[in-house]
Amino acid sequence: MPDKQHLTEVVEAEGHLIDSHIMEMIFDTVVEYDGRFEVERFHIGKTNSEPSHLRLKVVAPDPASLDKMLGQLLTLGCTPVDAGDAEWVRIERDRCAPQDFYSTTNHRTMVRRAGQWHEVRRQRMDALIAWKDGAPWCVRLRDIRAGDEVVTGMRGLRVIPESKERDRLSFAFMSNGISSERQVETAVRQTAALMRHCRQAGLKIVLVAGPVVVHTGGVGPLSSLIREGWVDAILAGNALGVHDAEAAMIGTSLGVRLSDGRQDEHGHRNHMRAINAIYHAGSIRAAVEQGVLSQGVLYECVKNEVPFVLAGSLRDDGPLPDTLTDMNAAQDAYAELIQGAGLVLMLGSMLHSIATGNMLPSWVKTVCVDINPAVATKLSDRGSGQAHGVVTDVGLFLELLRKFLSEK
């Protein structure tokens, strides 16, 4: 913690401070806590790759305001010049952290120990920083164990916010927040370009999918994307699996015939018939191997060895035998599959999209597709600032995406 006798601190920040509006946020933060600032040095980057550098003296009216101000400035990438090492405290009881433990953001974070800076691994928001196996790791509170060393306070830390894209022409919609309907085709083309870039860079493309994929006719194009190698993992809930199986085996979705949009006689029980058939087979993979499940999203995942996770909820019917009903186990499974992701497409699932967004570091590009613009807004409000929304029908988006990715 800072020396309580000093109300002045010198901080530094580096990055695309002007393009990303970070510098004005830094100034606003100082003013918000009734402070004053003096720019000691400011170097403007002259090229796309050259960062800007800011050295700022801040003055606070009292020690409490200075502590709060420094805490907010840290999340904007400001590091005290005389930070020293981080303070490490040893845990005494499982799942019980010190009162002043440092809670992480989703931005890239460095921590100083024994005079050396180390990048924190498995970056995510709302975690602690623990020293394990010679390196700092993001660890959830529930996973902290007696004997672990964790960071407390704000000293010895560097947070590096993601910079706004300087290539405005290439990915313009990525800087505009939520896309309107008239921008959908452009947004899909740019999403396809992002997917190609991920492929070239060897990064994973992960999909978070809700049952609306089935209801809107997105099974066909999504199945094609899986077959063509554009999907590395699928994160979903029990509902996607149930309605995908119902559509594949019975030809209905929520009892409505996909062929003509009419209600099937006794169609309300069709999803239960699908669940029962999977139970008789033993699992989704077994249903594929036995020929019970011969098409659909999960069929293509099994046939093409694309891993998927179905996370349960209180409202699930069945659930399917593959659905993880232990929420901690489901979180762990989600977190494992997003490792190495360069792009996450979130398709019509508010619950699972927000859950996944909470696990992602800020440098993973995220495109949220939903007919409801509030979904992307909620993601952004909860801290997933890299989530960019495309307001459209999920089935239409997937059909256009298949079309653009098939273009040479």
ABEGO torsion letter per residue (X at the ends): XBBAABABBBBBBBEBAAAAGAAAAAAAAAAAAGBBBBBABBBBBABAABBBBBBBBBBBABAAAAAAAAAAAAAAGBBBABAEBBBBBBBABBGBBBAABBBBBABBBBBBBGGBBBBBBGBBBGBBBBBBGGBBBBBBAAABBBGBBBBBEABGBBBBBBBBBABAAABAAAAAEBBBAAAAAAAAAAAAAAAAAAAAAGBBBBBBBBAAAAAAGAAAAAAAAAAAGABABBBBBAAAAAAAAAAAAAGBBGGBBAAAGBBBBGAAAAAAAAAAAAAAAGBAAAAAAAGABABEAAAAAAAAGBBBBBBBBAABBOBBAABBABAAAAAAAAAAAABGBABBBBBGBAAAAAAAAAABBAABBBBBBBABAAAAAAAAAAGBAABBBBBBBAAAAAAAAAAAAABX
